[in-house]
Amino acid sequence: MAYLITQLKFGHQYKHARLLGSLLAKYVSASAELPECIIPMPLHHNRYQERGFNQSIEIARHLARLLDISLDLHSCVRQRDTVQQTSLPAAQRLKNMRKAFSMAKPLKFQHVAIVDDVMTTGATASALALTLKETGISRVDVWVCARA
């Protein structure tokens, strides 16, 4: 799994996004209540420019298509260009993510799933989930391909 994610994220191997999305779709369709909408983890504009794509969007596209769930790419915004989480200890990760996200427009859904490639401490997903809940969404699930 680590190889697929690393090759997708840093090697631009988009075919791995299809496989990861398919594997995640198979798992969640058998074990989770499906949400009304999927929200890929947003990247800050600067990180997106550096990388050229968002790996979470690539995975989420396939996942949403396979599960026939709405995909929202524009409502959630990463407003702060945070330090990369991999270089920080767990306590600093939470602080780093405070107020990192905002909503460009409100969502009309009550149940959404955040999709990301990897979760380490959960600080990033928690920050986005809090932002979503503050706008009135009652249930936020977090779906990831791997835990680090």
N, C-alpha and C positions, 0 to 999 in steps of 0.2 A: 504494500500500500504506500509506504514512504517513497518508493521509487516512482510510482505513478504521479504522486502529488509533486514531488521535486521536479520531475520532467515536465509536468504541466506548467508549474509556476515559473521555473527558471529556464526551461528548455523550449518553451512555447509548443509543446506537443499537445495540441488541441484534441487529438483523438483520445487522450487519456481522460479528458473531461466527459466525453460520451460514456466511457466505461465507468468512471466514478459515479456519474449521474444514474446510470443503469443499475449499478450495485446498490446505491442509496435508495432508489425507487423501489427495488425489490424488497429491501429491508423494511422501509417505512410503510409500504402498502400492506405488509403482513403484520406489522406490530404497532402502528400508530393510527390515531384518528386524524384523518387528513384535514388540513387547514383550508381556508378559503383562498389564501394567497401565499406565494413564496416570495421572500425578500432576500436577495443575495447580500452578503456583507459588503457594504460600500467601501471603496478605497477613496482616500483623499485625491483630489485632482492631481497634485504633484506626484504621488506614488503611481497613479494611473499613467501619467505621462512617462515616467521612468520605465515602467514595465510594459506599457503598450496595450494592456488588457487587464481585466479583472478575472482571476481564475474562479472566483465564487459565482460570477455571472455565467461563465461558460458551463460550470457544473449545473447550476440552477436552470439554465435553458433546457437542458435535456431532461432533467428531473420534472420540471413543470409540464413539458410536452408528454412525457410518459405517463404522468399521473393525471393529466388533464386538469391542471390547477392554474389559476391566474398567476402571472409573474409580474412583479412591480420592480422596475429598474430605476425609477426617478423620484419616488416620494421621500426616501431616506437619503440624507446627505452626511458625509463625513466632513464636518466643518473645520475641524482642527487637524493640521498635519502633525500627527503625534510621532514620537520616537518609536522606532520599531520595537515591538514587544519582546522579541527574542533576546534583546540585550539587557532586559530589566528583570530584577527579582520579583516574585509574586506580589509583594506589598506595593511596589512601585507601579506595577501594571494597572492596578485599580486607580491609582492617582492619575496616571498618564491618560486614562480613558475618560475621566470626568468631563462632561459637556463636549465630548468629541463628536456627537451626532446631533442632527436637527432634522426637522421635517420640512421638506419643500412644499408639500401639500398634504392635507389630512387623508387618511385611508378610511374607507367605508366598511372595512372588515372588522369582525370581532375575534377571529382566530387566524393567526398568521404563523408561518415558520420562517425563521432566519436560516439561511444556508451558508455554510463556510467550509473551507477545505480542512482545516485543522483547528482543534481547540487544545489549548495548554491549560491555563488557569481558569478560563471562562470570563476574564475581565472584559474583553471586547464584546462578546455576546451579551453579557450582563448590561453593559452600558447601552447597547442598541435596544435591548429588550425594555429597559427602563424608559428610554425615549419613546418607544412605541406605546408602552402602557400609559405614559403620561398624556398621550393623545386620545385615550379612551379604548384602546384595543384591550379586550379582556383576557385573551390567552395568547401567549407567545411561546412557541416551541423552538428549540434550536436543534438543527440537523447538521451534523458534520460527518465528513468522510473518515476522519481519524482523530485520535487523542494522542497528544505528545506527552 
